[in-house]
Amino acid sequence: MRRRGGNQPCHPAVPGHGGAPYPSRVTPQSPERTTETPRYTERLGVSWWSWPLGLVLDLIVGFELLLGFAWLPAWAPFVVLLPATAGVLLWAGRIRVTVTDDEFLVDDCRLPVTAIGDVVALDAAGKREALGVGAHPLAFVIQRPWLGPAVQVLLDDPADPTPFWVISTRRPVELATALLTARDARTDPEARPPR
């Protein structure tokens, strides 16, 4: 992905000289972390059954390697395969979804809650439709195949070419409620909880 001007990431789907720069609202997190208590937080880790499945696959591949390479020490394939599988599973489940009073954070992307127009909790069929026939080439998508439900966050920002975000989650109703509550609290200052 080419970059144009400074450190602004470019959206790859927009034609032109390497894409159009993202609006300043969708940028990587700054090193200054917020200390406020999040309204909602979730890690999109892999399902529990991925770990035993990975172990079984490692055993099968390890024994196949031992059968094909008889000179290999019996422990060697497992010393490589087990940590590699654990690393891949941990990496696959690294995404964190957080809603604070001011922002919606997904991995390293931030969206101010004031830019949220509406939020729709999607079941597995709704997510399939939003990513299939209802898809948009400029949509921001964090999709995890092991998670059925998701939320669709419709944006209300004319300066942003992104029409909506689709984010996988295990608890779509709770995430949608947290987003709408944070948005309403930011747009109506009297409704903000006291600090």
MODELLER restraints for C-alpha pairs under 7 A, 6 or more apart:
rsr = mdl.restraints
at = mdl.atoms
rsr.add(forms.Gaussian(group=physical.xy_distance, feature=features.Distance(at['CA:1:A'], at['CA:12:A']), mean=6.91, stdev=0.5))
rsr.add(forms.Gaussian(group=physical.xy_distance, feature=features.Distance(at['CA:2:A'], at['CA:18:A']), mean=5.47, stdev=0.5))
rsr.add(forms.Gaussian(group=physical.xy_distance, feature=features.Distance(at['CA:3:A'], at['CA:9:A']), mean=5.96, stdev=0.5))
rsr.add(forms.Gaussian(group=physical.xy_distance, feature=features.Distance(at['CA:3:A'], at['CA:10:A']), mean=5.92, stdev=0.5))
rsr.add(forms.Gaussian(group=physical.xy_distance, feature=features.Distance(at['CA:3:A'], at['CA:18:A']), mean=6.79, stdev=0.5))
rsr.add(forms.Gaussian(group=physical.xy_distance, feature=features.Distance(at['CA:8:A'], at['CA:21:A']), mean=5.89, stdev=0.5))
rsr.add(forms.Gaussian(group=physical.xy_distance, feature=features.Distance(at['CA:8:A'], at['CA:22:A']), mean=6.66, stdev=0.5))
rsr.add(forms.Gaussian(group=physical.xy_distance, feature=features.Distance(at['CA:9:A'], at['CA:21:A']), mean=5.90, stdev=0.5))
rsr.add(forms.Gaussian(group=physical.xy_distance, feature=features.Distance(at['CA:9:A'], at['CA:22:A']), mean=6.12, stdev=0.5))
rsr.add(forms.Gaussian(group=physical.xy_distance, feature=features.Distance(at['CA:10:A'], at['CA:18:A']), mean=6.93, stdev=0.5))
rsr.add(forms.Gaussian(group=physical.xy_distance, feature=features.Distance(at['CA:10:A'], at['CA:19:A']), mean=5.32, stdev=0.5))
rsr.add(forms.Gaussian(group=physical.xy_distance, feature=features.Distance(at['CA:10:A'], at['CA:20:A']), mean=5.32, stdev=0.5))
rsr.add(forms.Gaussian(group=physical.xy_distance, feature=features.Distance(at['CA:10:A'], at['CA:21:A']), mean=4.34, stdev=0.5))
rsr.add(forms.Gaussian(group=physical.xy_distance, feature=features.Distance(at['CA:10:A'], at['CA:22:A']), mean=5.71, stdev=0.5))
rsr.add(forms.Gaussian(group=physical.xy_distance, feature=features.Distance(at['CA:11:A'], at['CA:19:A']), mean=5.33, stdev=0.5))
rsr.add(forms.Gaussian(group=physical.xy_distance, feature=features.Distance(at['CA:11:A'], at['CA:20:A']), mean=5.70, stdev=0.5))
rsr.add(forms.Gaussian(group=physical.xy_distance, feature=features.Distance(at['CA:11:A'], at['CA:21:A']), mean=6.26, stdev=0.5))
rsr.add(forms.Gaussian(group=physical.xy_distance, feature=features.Distance(at['CA:11:A'], at['CA:22:A']), mean=6.24, stdev=0.5))
rsr.add(forms.Gaussian(group=physical.xy_distance, feature=features.Distance(at['CA:12:A'], at['CA:18:A']), mean=6.88, stdev=0.5))
rsr.add(forms.Gaussian(group=physical.xy_distance, feature=features.Distance(at['CA:12:A'], at['CA:19:A']), mean=5.22, stdev=0.5))
rsr.add(forms.Gaussian(group=physical.xy_distance, feature=features.Distance(at['CA:13:A'], at['CA:19:A']), mean=6.56, stdev=0.5))
rsr.add(forms.Gaussian(group=physical.xy_distance, feature=features.Distance(at['CA:13:A'], at['CA:137:A']), mean=6.41, stdev=0.5))
rsr.add(forms.Gaussian(group=physical.xy_distance, feature=features.Distance(at['CA:13:A'], at['CA:138:A']), mean=6.17, stdev=0.5))
rsr.add(forms.Gaussian(group=physical.xy_distance, feature=features.Distance(at['CA:14:A'], at['CA:20:A']), mean=5.80, stdev=0.5))
rsr.add(forms.Gaussian(group=physical.xy_distance, feature=features.Distance(at['CA:23:A'], at['CA:160:A']), mean=5.90, stdev=0.5))
rsr.add(forms.Gaussian(group=physical.xy_distance, feature=features.Distance(at['CA:25:A'], at['CA:110:A']), mean=6.72, stdev=0.5))
rsr.add(forms.Gaussian(group=physical.xy_distance, feature=features.Distance(at['CA:25:A'], at['CA:111:A']), mean=5.87, stdev=0.5))
rsr.add(forms.Gaussian(group=physical.xy_distance, feature=features.Distance(at['CA:25:A'], at['CA:112:A']), mean=6.73, stdev=0.5))
rsr.add(forms.Gaussian(group=physical.xy_distance, feature=features.Distance(at['CA:26:A'], at['CA:109:A']), mean=5.80, stdev=0.5))
rsr.add(forms.Gaussian(group=physical.xy_distance, feature=features.Distance(at['CA:26:A'], at['CA:110:A']), mean=5.26, stdev=0.5))
rsr.add(forms.Gaussian(group=physical.xy_distance, feature=features.Distance(at['CA:26:A'], at['CA:111:A']), mean=5.71, stdev=0.5))
rsr.add(forms.Gaussian(group=physical.xy_distance, feature=features.Distance(at['CA:27:A'], at['CA:109:A']), mean=5.62, stdev=0.5))
rsr.add(forms.Gaussian(group=physical.xy_distance, feature=features.Distance(at['CA:27:A'], at['CA:110:A']), mean=6.09, stdev=0.5))
rsr.add(forms.Gaussian(group=physical.xy_distance, feature=features.Distance(at['CA:28:A'], at['CA:108:A']), mean=4.98, stdev=0.5))
rsr.add(forms.Gaussian(group=physical.xy_distance, feature=features.Distance(at['CA:28:A'], at['CA:109:A']), mean=5.17, stdev=0.5))
rsr.add(forms.Gaussian(group=physical.xy_distance, feature=features.Distance(at['CA:28:A'], at['CA:110:A']), mean=6.79, stdev=0.5))
rsr.add(forms.Gaussian(group=physical.xy_distance, feature=features.Distance(at['CA:29:A'], at['CA:108:A']), mean=5.62, stdev=0.5))
rsr.add(forms.Gaussian(group=physical.xy_distance, feature=features.Distance(at['CA:29:A'], at['CA:109:A']), mean=6.52, stdev=0.5))
rsr.add(forms.Gaussian(group=physical.xy_distance, feature=features.Distance(at['CA:29:A'], at['CA:110:A']), mean=6.71, stdev=0.5))
rsr.add(forms.Gaussian(group=physical.xy_distance, feature=features.Distance(at['CA:37:A'], at['CA:100:A']), mean=6.96, stdev=0.5))
rsr.add(forms.Gaussian(group=physical.xy_distance, feature=features.Distance(at['CA:38:A'], at['CA:98:A']), mean=6.58, stdev=0.5))
rsr.add(forms.Gaussian(group=physical.xy_distance, feature=features.Distance(at['CA:38:A'], at['CA:99:A']), mean=5.67, stdev=0.5))
rsr.add(forms.Gaussian(group=physical.xy_distance, feature=features.Distance(at['CA:38:A'], at['CA:100:A']), mean=4.45, stdev=0.5))
rsr.add(forms.Gaussian(group=physical.xy_distance, feature=features.Distance(at['CA:39:A'], at['CA:99:A']), mean=5.42, stdev=0.5))
rsr.add(forms.Gaussian(group=physical.xy_distance, feature=features.Distance(at['CA:39:A'], at['CA:100:A']), mean=5.36, stdev=0.5))
rsr.add(forms.Gaussian(group=physical.xy_distance, feature=features.Distance(at['CA:39:A'], at['CA:178:A']), mean=6.15, stdev=0.5))
rsr.add(forms.Gaussian(group=physical.xy_distance, feature=features.Distance(at['CA:40:A'], at['CA:98:A']), mean=5.50, stdev=0.5))
rsr.add(forms.Gaussian(group=physical.xy_distance, feature=features.Distance(at['CA:40:A'], at['CA:99:A']), mean=5.02, stdev=0.5))
rsr.add(forms.Gaussian(group=physical.xy_distance, feature=features.Distance(at['CA:40:A'], at['CA:175:A']), mean=6.63, stdev=0.5))
rsr.add(forms.Gaussian(group=physical.xy_distance, feature=features.Distance(at['CA:40:A'], at['CA:178:A']), mean=6.31, stdev=0.5))
rsr.add(forms.Gaussian(group=physical.xy_distance, feature=features.Distance(at['CA:41:A'], at['CA:97:A']), mean=5.55, stdev=0.5))
rsr.add(forms.Gaussian(group=physical.xy_distance, feature=features.Distance(at['CA:41:A'], at['CA:98:A']), mean=4.27, stdev=0.5))
rsr.add(forms.Gaussian(group=physical.xy_distance, feature=features.Distance(at['CA:41:A'], at['CA:99:A']), mean=6.41, stdev=0.5))
rsr.add(forms.Gaussian(group=physical.xy_distance, feature=features.Distance(at['CA:42:A'], at['CA:96:A']), mean=5.72, stdev=0.5))
rsr.add(forms.Gaussian(group=physical.xy_distance, feature=features.Distance(at['CA:42:A'], at['CA:97:A']), mean=5.17, stdev=0.5))
rsr.add(forms.Gaussian(group=physical.xy_distance, feature=features.Distance(at['CA:42:A'], at['CA:98:A']), mean=6.49, stdev=0.5))
rsr.add(forms.Gaussian(group=physical.xy_distance, feature=features.Distance(at['CA:43:A'], at['CA:94:A']), mean=6.91, stdev=0.5))
rsr.add(forms.Gaussian(group=physical.xy_distance, feature=features.Distance(at['CA:43:A'], at['CA:95:A']), mean=5.87, stdev=0.5))
rsr.add(forms.Gaussian(group=physical.xy_distance, feature=features.Distance(at['CA:43:A'], at['CA:96:A']), mean=4.33, stdev=0.5))
rsr.add(forms.Gaussian(group=physical.xy_distance, feature=features.Distance(at['CA:43:A'], at['CA:97:A']), mean=6.20, stdev=0.5))
rsr.add(forms.Gaussian(group=physical.xy_distance, feature=features.Distance(at['CA:44:A'], at['CA:93:A']), mean=5.35, stdev=0.5))
rsr.add(forms.Gaussian(group=physical.xy_distance, feature=features.Distance(at['CA:44:A'], at['CA:94:A']), mean=6.73, stdev=0.5))
rsr.add(forms.Gaussian(group=physical.xy_distance, feature=features.Distance(at['CA:44:A'], at['CA:95:A']), mean=5.46, stdev=0.5))
rsr.add(forms.Gaussian(group=physical.xy_distance, feature=features.Distance(at['CA:44:A'], at['CA:96:A']), mean=6.10, stdev=0.5))
rsr.add(forms.Gaussian(group=physical.xy_distance, feature=features.Distance(at['CA:44:A'], at['CA:169:A']), mean=6.84, stdev=0.5))
rsr.add(forms.Gaussian(group=physical.xy_distance, feature=features.Distance(at['CA:45:A'], at['CA:93:A']), mean=3.63, stdev=0.5))
rsr.add(forms.Gaussian(group=physical.xy_distance, feature=features.Distance(at['CA:45:A'], at['CA:94:A']), mean=6.44, stdev=0.5))
rsr.add(forms.Gaussian(group=physical.xy_distance, feature=features.Distance(at['CA:46:A'], at['CA:89:A']), mean=6.77, stdev=0.5))
rsr.add(forms.Gaussian(group=physical.xy_distance, feature=features.Distance(at['CA:46:A'], at['CA:92:A']), mean=6.81, stdev=0.5))
rsr.add(forms.Gaussian(group=physical.xy_distance, feature=features.Distance(at['CA:46:A'], at['CA:93:A']), mean=5.22, stdev=0.5))
rsr.add(forms.Gaussian(group=physical.xy_distance, feature=features.Distance(at['CA:46:A'], at['CA:146:A']), mean=6.84, stdev=0.5))
rsr.add(forms.Gaussian(group=physical.xy_distance, feature=features.Distance(at['CA:47:A'], at['CA:146:A']), mean=6.71, stdev=0.5))
rsr.add(forms.Gaussian(group=physical.xy_distance, feature=features.Distance(at['CA:54:A'], at['CA:85:A']), mean=6.47, stdev=0.5))
rsr.add(forms.Gaussian(group=physical.xy_distance, feature=features.Distance(at['CA:58:A'], at['CA:81:A']), mean=5.95, stdev=0.5))
rsr.add(forms.Gaussian(group=physical.xy_distance, feature=features.Distance(at['CA:58:A'], at['CA:82:A']), mean=6.47, stdev=0.5))
rsr.add(forms.Gaussian(group=physical.xy_distance, feature=features.Distance(at['CA:62:A'], at['CA:77:A']), mean=5.19, stdev=0.5))
rsr.add(forms.Gaussian(group=physical.xy_distance, feature=features.Distance(at['CA:62:A'], at['CA:78:A']), mean=6.07, stdev=0.5))
rsr.add(forms.Gaussian(group=physical.xy_distance, feature=features.Distance(at['CA:66:A'], at['CA:72:A']), mean=6.40, stdev=0.5))
rsr.add(forms.Gaussian(group=physical.xy_distance, feature=features.Distance(at['CA:66:A'], at['CA:74:A']), mean=6.70, stdev=0.5))
rsr.add(forms.Gaussian(group=physical.xy_distance, feature=features.Distance(at['CA:95:A'], at['CA:107:A']), mean=5.12, stdev=0.5))
rsr.add(forms.Gaussian(group=physical.xy_distance, feature=features.Distance(at['CA:96:A'], at['CA:106:A']), mean=5.94, stdev=0.5))
rsr.add(forms.Gaussian(group=physical.xy_distance, feature=features.Distance(at['CA:96:A'], at['CA:107:A']), mean=5.30, stdev=0.5))
rsr.add(forms.Gaussian(group=physical.xy_distance, feature=features.Distance(at['CA:97:A'], at['CA:105:A']), mean=5.81, stdev=0.5))
rsr.add(forms.Gaussian(group=physical.xy_distance, feature=features.Distance(at['CA:97:A'], at['CA:106:A']), mean=4.63, stdev=0.5))
rsr.add(forms.Gaussian(group=physical.xy_distance, feature=features.Distance(at['CA:97:A'], at['CA:107:A']), mean=6.53, stdev=0.5))
rsr.add(forms.Gaussian(group=physical.xy_distance, feature=features.Distance(at['CA:98:A'], at['CA:104:A']), mean=6.00, stdev=0.5))
rsr.add(forms.Gaussian(group=physical.xy_distance, feature=features.Distance(at['CA:98:A'], at['CA:105:A']), mean=5.04, stdev=0.5))
rsr.add(forms.Gaussian(group=physical.xy_distance, feature=features.Distance(at['CA:98:A'], at['CA:106:A']), mean=6.47, stdev=0.5))
rsr.add(forms.Gaussian(group=physical.xy_distance, feature=features.Distance(at['CA:99:A'], at['CA:105:A']), mean=6.20, stdev=0.5))
rsr.add(forms.Gaussian(group=physical.xy_distance, feature=features.Distance(at['CA:99:A'], at['CA:178:A']), mean=6.80, stdev=0.5))
rsr.add(forms.Gaussian(group=physical.xy_distance, feature=features.Distance(at['CA:99:A'], at['CA:179:A']), mean=6.56, stdev=0.5))
rsr.add(forms.Gaussian(group=physical.xy_distance, feature=features.Distance(at['CA:101:A'], at['CA:182:A']), mean=5.34, stdev=0.5))
rsr.add(forms.Gaussian(group=physical.xy_distance, feature=features.Distance(at['CA:102:A'], at['CA:112:A']), mean=5.87, stdev=0.5))
rsr.add(forms.Gaussian(group=physical.xy_distance, feature=features.Distance(at['CA:102:A'], at['CA:113:A']), mean=5.77, stdev=0.5))
rsr.add(forms.Gaussian(group=physical.xy_distance, feature=features.Distance(at['CA:103:A'], at['CA:110:A']), mean=6.31, stdev=0.5))
rsr.add(forms.Gaussian(group=physical.xy_distance, feature=features.Distance(at['CA:103:A'], at['CA:111:A']), mean=5.44, stdev=0.5))
rsr.add(forms.Gaussian(group=physical.xy_distance, feature=features.Distance(at['CA:103:A'], at['CA:112:A']), mean=4.34, stdev=0.5))
rsr.add(forms.Gaussian(group=physical.xy_distance, feature=features.Distance(at['CA:103:A'], at['CA:113:A']), mean=5.15, stdev=0.5))
rsr.add(forms.Gaussian(group=physical.xy_distance, feature=features.Distance(at['CA:104:A'], at['CA:110:A']), mean=5.70, stdev=0.5))
rsr.add(forms.Gaussian(group=physical.xy_distance, feature=features.Distance(at['CA:104:A'], at['CA:111:A']), mean=5.03, stdev=0.5))
rsr.add(forms.Gaussian(group=physical.xy_distance, feature=features.Distance(at['CA:104:A'], at['CA:112:A']), mean=6.18, stdev=0.5))
rsr.add(forms.Gaussian(group=physical.xy_distance, feature=features.Distance(at['CA:104:A'], at['CA:113:A']), mean=6.22, stdev=0.5))
rsr.add(forms.Gaussian(group=physical.xy_distance, feature=features.Distance(at['CA:105:A'], at['CA:111:A']), mean=6.44, stdev=0.5))
rsr.add(forms.Gaussian(group=physical.xy_distance, feature=features.Distance(at['CA:113:A'], at['CA:182:A']), mean=6.45, stdev=0.5))
rsr.add(forms.Gaussian(group=physical.xy_distance, feature=features.Distance(at['CA:113:A'], at['CA:183:A']), mean=4.87, stdev=0.5))
rsr.add(forms.Gaussian(group=physical.xy_distance, feature=features.Distance(at['CA:114:A'], at['CA:183:A']), mean=5.59, stdev=0.5))
rsr.add(forms.Gaussian(group=physical.xy_distance, feature=features.Distance(at['CA:114:A'], at['CA:186:A']), mean=6.47, stdev=0.5))
rsr.add(forms.Gaussian(group=physical.xy_distance, feature=features.Distance(at['CA:114:A'], at['CA:187:A']), mean=6.59, stdev=0.5))
rsr.add(forms.Gaussian(group=physical.xy_distance, feature=features.Distance(at['CA:115:A'], at['CA:155:A']), mean=5.74, stdev=0.5))
rsr.add(forms.Gaussian(group=physical.xy_distance, feature=features.Distance(at['CA:115:A'], at['CA:156:A']), mean=5.22, stdev=0.5))
rsr.add(forms.Gaussian(group=physical.xy_distance, feature=features.Distance(at['CA:115:A'], at['CA:157:A']), mean=5.56, stdev=0.5))
rsr.add(forms.Gaussian(group=physical.xy_distance, feature=features.Distance(at['CA:116:A'], at['CA:153:A']), mean=6.69, stdev=0.5))
rsr.add(forms.Gaussian(group=physical.xy_distance, feature=features.Distance(at['CA:116:A'], at['CA:154:A']), mean=6.14, stdev=0.5))
rsr.add(forms.Gaussian(group=physical.xy_distance, feature=features.Distance(at['CA:116:A'], at['CA:155:A']), mean=4.72, stdev=0.5))
rsr.add(forms.Gaussian(group=physical.xy_distance, feature=features.Distance(at['CA:116:A'], at['CA:156:A']), mean=5.56, stdev=0.5))
rsr.add(forms.Gaussian(group=physical.xy_distance, feature=features.Distance(at['CA:116:A'], at['CA:183:A']), mean=6.76, stdev=0.5))
rsr.add(forms.Gaussian(group=physical.xy_distance, feature=features.Distance(at['CA:117:A'], at['CA:154:A']), mean=5.32, stdev=0.5))
rsr.add(forms.Gaussian(group=physical.xy_distance, feature=features.Distance(at['CA:117:A'], at['CA:155:A']), mean=4.91, stdev=0.5))
rsr.add(forms.Gaussian(group=physical.xy_distance, feature=features.Distance(at['CA:117:A'], at['CA:156:A']), mean=4.57, stdev=0.5))
rsr.add(forms.Gaussian(group=physical.xy_distance, feature=features.Distance(at['CA:118:A'], at['CA:153:A']), mean=6.04, stdev=0.5))
rsr.add(forms.Gaussian(group=physical.xy_distance, feature=features.Distance(at['CA:118:A'], at['CA:154:A']), mean=5.12, stdev=0.5))
rsr.add(forms.Gaussian(group=physical.xy_distance, feature=features.Distance(at['CA:119:A'], at['CA:151:A']), mean=6.75, stdev=0.5))
rsr.add(forms.Gaussian(group=physical.xy_distance, feature=features.Distance(at['CA:119:A'], at['CA:152:A']), mean=5.67, stdev=0.5))
rsr.add(forms.Gaussian(group=physical.xy_distance, feature=features.Distance(at['CA:119:A'], at['CA:153:A']), mean=4.53, stdev=0.5))
rsr.add(forms.Gaussian(group=physical.xy_distance, feature=features.Distance(at['CA:119:A'], at['CA:154:A']), mean=6.02, stdev=0.5))
rsr.add(forms.Gaussian(group=physical.xy_distance, feature=features.Distance(at['CA:119:A'], at['CA:176:A']), mean=5.70, stdev=0.5))
rsr.add(forms.Gaussian(group=physical.xy_distance, feature=features.Distance(at['CA:119:A'], at['CA:180:A']), mean=6.93, stdev=0.5))
rsr.add(forms.Gaussian(group=physical.xy_distance, feature=features.Distance(at['CA:120:A'], at['CA:151:A']), mean=5.57, stdev=0.5))
rsr.add(forms.Gaussian(group=physical.xy_distance, feature=features.Distance(at['CA:120:A'], at['CA:152:A']), mean=5.08, stdev=0.5))
rsr.add(forms.Gaussian(group=physical.xy_distance, feature=features.Distance(at['CA:120:A'], at['CA:153:A']), mean=6.51, stdev=0.5))
rsr.add(forms.Gaussian(group=physical.xy_distance, feature=features.Distance(at['CA:120:A'], at['CA:176:A']), mean=6.61, stdev=0.5))
rsr.add(forms.Gaussian(group=physical.xy_distance, feature=features.Distance(at['CA:121:A'], at['CA:150:A']), mean=6.26, stdev=0.5))
rsr.add(forms.Gaussian(group=physical.xy_distance, feature=features.Distance(at['CA:121:A'], at['CA:151:A']), mean=4.52, stdev=0.5))
rsr.add(forms.Gaussian(group=physical.xy_distance, feature=features.Distance(at['CA:121:A'], at['CA:152:A']), mean=6.49, stdev=0.5))
rsr.add(forms.Gaussian(group=physical.xy_distance, feature=features.Distance(at['CA:121:A'], at['CA:172:A']), mean=5.12, stdev=0.5))
rsr.add(forms.Gaussian(group=physical.xy_distance, feature=features.Distance(at['CA:121:A'], at['CA:173:A']), mean=5.64, stdev=0.5))
rsr.add(forms.Gaussian(group=physical.xy_distance, feature=features.Distance(at['CA:121:A'], at['CA:176:A']), mean=6.08, stdev=0.5))
rsr.add(forms.Gaussian(group=physical.xy_distance, feature=features.Distance(at['CA:122:A'], at['CA:149:A']), mean=5.56, stdev=0.5))
rsr.add(forms.Gaussian(group=physical.xy_distance, feature=features.Distance(at['CA:122:A'], at['CA:150:A']), mean=5.07, stdev=0.5))
rsr.add(forms.Gaussian(group=physical.xy_distance, feature=features.Distance(at['CA:122:A'], at['CA:151:A']), mean=5.39, stdev=0.5))
rsr.add(forms.Gaussian(group=physical.xy_distance, feature=features.Distance(at['CA:122:A'], at['CA:172:A']), mean=6.78, stdev=0.5))
rsr.add(forms.Gaussian(group=physical.xy_distance, feature=features.Distance(at['CA:123:A'], at['CA:148:A']), mean=6.58, stdev=0.5))
rsr.add(forms.Gaussian(group=physical.xy_distance, feature=features.Distance(at['CA:123:A'], at['CA:149:A']), mean=4.39, stdev=0.5))
rsr.add(forms.Gaussian(group=physical.xy_distance, feature=features.Distance(at['CA:123:A'], at['CA:150:A']), mean=6.48, stdev=0.5))
rsr.add(forms.Gaussian(group=physical.xy_distance, feature=features.Distance(at['CA:124:A'], at['CA:148:A']), mean=4.46, stdev=0.5))
rsr.add(forms.Gaussian(group=physical.xy_distance, feature=features.Distance(at['CA:124:A'], at['CA:149:A']), mean=4.81, stdev=0.5))
rsr.add(forms.Gaussian(group=physical.xy_distance, feature=features.Distance(at['CA:127:A'], at['CA:149:A']), mean=6.46, stdev=0.5))
rsr.add(forms.Gaussian(group=physical.xy_distance, feature=features.Distance(at['CA:127:A'], at['CA:150:A']), mean=6.07, stdev=0.5))
rsr.add(forms.Gaussian(group=physical.xy_distance, feature=features.Distance(at['CA:138:A'], at['CA:161:A']), mean=6.88, stdev=0.5))
rsr.add(forms.Gaussian(group=physical.xy_distance, feature=features.Distance(at['CA:138:A'], at['CA:162:A']), mean=5.26, stdev=0.5))
rsr.add(forms.Gaussian(group=physical.xy_distance, feature=features.Distance(at['CA:138:A'], at['CA:163:A']), mean=6.86, stdev=0.5))
rsr.add(forms.Gaussian(group=physical.xy_distance, feature=features.Distance(at['CA:139:A'], at['CA:162:A']), mean=5.32, stdev=0.5))
rsr.add(forms.Gaussian(group=physical.xy_distance, feature=features.Distance(at['CA:139:A'], at['CA:163:A']), mean=5.86, stdev=0.5))
rsr.add(forms.Gaussian(group=physical.xy_distance, feature=features.Distance(at['CA:139:A'], at['CA:164:A']), mean=5.36, stdev=0.5))
rsr.add(forms.Gaussian(group=physical.xy_distance, feature=features.Distance(at['CA:139:A'], at['CA:165:A']), mean=5.78, stdev=0.5))
rsr.add(forms.Gaussian(group=physical.xy_distance, feature=features.Distance(at['CA:140:A'], at['CA:162:A']), mean=6.79, stdev=0.5))
rsr.add(forms.Gaussian(group=physical.xy_distance, feature=features.Distance(at['CA:140:A'], at['CA:164:A']), mean=6.50, stdev=0.5))
rsr.add(forms.Gaussian(group=physical.xy_distance, feature=features.Distance(at['CA:140:A'], at['CA:165:A']), mean=4.65, stdev=0.5))
rsr.add(forms.Gaussian(group=physical.xy_distance, feature=features.Distance(at['CA:140:A'], at['CA:166:A']), mean=6.38, stdev=0.5))
rsr.add(forms.Gaussian(group=physical.xy_distance, feature=features.Distance(at['CA:141:A'], at['CA:165:A']), mean=5.72, stdev=0.5))
rsr.add(forms.Gaussian(group=physical.xy_distance, feature=features.Distance(at['CA:141:A'], at['CA:166:A']), mean=4.82, stdev=0.5))
rsr.add(forms.Gaussian(group=physical.xy_distance, feature=features.Distance(at['CA:141:A'], at['CA:167:A']), mean=5.97, stdev=0.5))
rsr.add(forms.Gaussian(group=physical.xy_distance, feature=features.Distance(at['CA:142:A'], at['CA:166:A']), mean=6.31, stdev=0.5))
rsr.add(forms.Gaussian(group=physical.xy_distance, feature=features.Distance(at['CA:142:A'], at['CA:167:A']), mean=4.89, stdev=0.5))
rsr.add(forms.Gaussian(group=physical.xy_distance, feature=features.Distance(at['CA:142:A'], at['CA:168:A']), mean=6.22, stdev=0.5))
rsr.add(forms.Gaussian(group=physical.xy_distance, feature=features.Distance(at['CA:143:A'], at['CA:167:A']), mean=6.03, stdev=0.5))
rsr.add(forms.Gaussian(group=physical.xy_distance, feature=features.Distance(at['CA:143:A'], at['CA:168:A']), mean=5.19, stdev=0.5))
rsr.add(forms.Gaussian(group=physical.xy_distance, feature=features.Distance(at['CA:144:A'], at['CA:168:A']), mean=5.98, stdev=0.5))
rsr.add(forms.Gaussian(group=physical.xy_distance, feature=features.Distance(at['CA:147:A'], at['CA:168:A']), mean=6.30, stdev=0.5))
rsr.add(forms.Gaussian(group=physical.xy_distance, feature=features.Distance(at['CA:147:A'], at['CA:169:A']), mean=6.48, stdev=0.5))
rsr.add(forms.Gaussian(group=physical.xy_distance, feature=features.Distance(at['CA:147:A'], at['CA:170:A']), mean=6.37, stdev=0.5))
rsr.add(forms.Gaussian(group=physical.xy_distance, feature=features.Distance(at['CA:149:A'], at['CA:168:A']), mean=6.07, stdev=0.5))
rsr.add(forms.Gaussian(group=physical.xy_distance, feature=features.Distance(at['CA:149:A'], at['CA:169:A']), mean=5.88, stdev=0.5))
rsr.add(forms.Gaussian(group=physical.xy_distance, feature=features.Distance(at['CA:149:A'], at['CA:170:A']), mean=6.24, stdev=0.5))
rsr.add(forms.Gaussian(group=physical.xy_distance, feature=features.Distance(at['CA:149:A'], at['CA:172:A']), mean=6.33, stdev=0.5))
rsr.add(forms.Gaussian(group=physical.xy_distance, feature=features.Distance(at['CA:150:A'], at['CA:166:A']), mean=6.68, stdev=0.5))
rsr.add(forms.Gaussian(group=physical.xy_distance, feature=features.Distance(at['CA:150:A'], at['CA:167:A']), mean=5.38, stdev=0.5))
rsr.add(forms.Gaussian(group=physical.xy_distance, feature=features.Distance(at['CA:150:A'], at['CA:168:A']), mean=4.05, stdev=0.5))
rsr.add(forms.Gaussian(group=physical.xy_distance, feature=features.Distance(at['CA:150:A'], at['CA:169:A']), mean=4.98, stdev=0.5))
rsr.add(forms.Gaussian(group=physical.xy_distance, feature=features.Distance(at['CA:150:A'], at['CA:172:A']), mean=5.61, stdev=0.5))
rsr.add(forms.Gaussian(group=physical.xy_distance, feature=features.Distance(at['CA:151:A'], at['CA:166:A']), mean=5.70, stdev=0.5))
rsr.add(forms.Gaussian(group=physical.xy_distance, feature=features.Distance(at['CA:151:A'], at['CA:167:A']), mean=5.43, stdev=0.5))
rsr.add(forms.Gaussian(group=physical.xy_distance, feature=features.Distance(at['CA:151:A'], at['CA:168:A']), mean=6.51, stdev=0.5))
rsr.add(forms.Gaussian(group=physical.xy_distance, feature=features.Distance(at['CA:151:A'], at['CA:172:A']), mean=5.67, stdev=0.5))
rsr.add(forms.Gaussian(group=physical.xy_distance, feature=features.Distance(at['CA:151:A'], at['CA:176:A']), mean=6.67, stdev=0.5))
rsr.add(forms.Gaussian(group=physical.xy_distance, feature=features.Distance(at['CA:152:A'], at['CA:164:A']), mean=6.63, stdev=0.5))
rsr.add(forms.Gaussian(group=physical.xy_distance, feature=features.Distance(at['CA:152:A'], at['CA:165:A']), mean=5.60, stdev=0.5))
rsr.add(forms.Gaussian(group=physical.xy_distance, feature=features.Distance(at['CA:152:A'], at['CA:166:A']), mean=4.51, stdev=0.5))
rsr.add(forms.Gaussian(group=physical.xy_distance, feature=features.Distance(at['CA:152:A'], at['CA:167:A']), mean=6.60, stdev=0.5))
rsr.add(forms.Gaussian(group=physical.xy_distance, feature=features.Distance(at['CA:153:A'], at['CA:164:A']), mean=5.35, stdev=0.5))
rsr.add(forms.Gaussian(group=physical.xy_distance, feature=features.Distance(at['CA:153:A'], at['CA:165:A']), mean=4.96, stdev=0.5))
rsr.add(forms.Gaussian(group=physical.xy_distance, feature=features.Distance(at['CA:153:A'], at['CA:166:A']), mean=6.37, stdev=0.5))
rsr.add(forms.Gaussian(group=physical.xy_distance, feature=features.Distance(at['CA:154:A'], at['CA:163:A']), mean=6.35, stdev=0.5))
rsr.add(forms.Gaussian(group=physical.xy_distance, feature=features.Distance(at['CA:154:A'], at['CA:164:A']), mean=4.41, stdev=0.5))
rsr.add(forms.Gaussian(group=physical.xy_distance, feature=features.Distance(at['CA:154:A'], at['CA:165:A']), mean=6.62, stdev=0.5))
rsr.add(forms.Gaussian(group=physical.xy_distance, feature=features.Distance(at['CA:155:A'], at['CA:163:A']), mean=5.77, stdev=0.5))
rsr.add(forms.Gaussian(group=physical.xy_distance, feature=features.Distance(at['CA:155:A'], at['CA:164:A']), mean=5.39, stdev=0.5))
rsr.add(forms.Gaussian(group=physical.xy_distance, feature=features.Distance(at['CA:185:A'], at['CA:191:A']), mean=5.16, stdev=0.5))
rsr.add(forms.Gaussian(group=physical.xy_distance, feature=features.Distance(at['CA:185:A'], at['CA:192:A']), mean=4.75, stdev=0.5))
rsr.add(forms.Gaussian(group=physical.xy_distance, feature=features.Distance(at['CA:186:A'], at['CA:192:A']), mean=6.89, stdev=0.5))
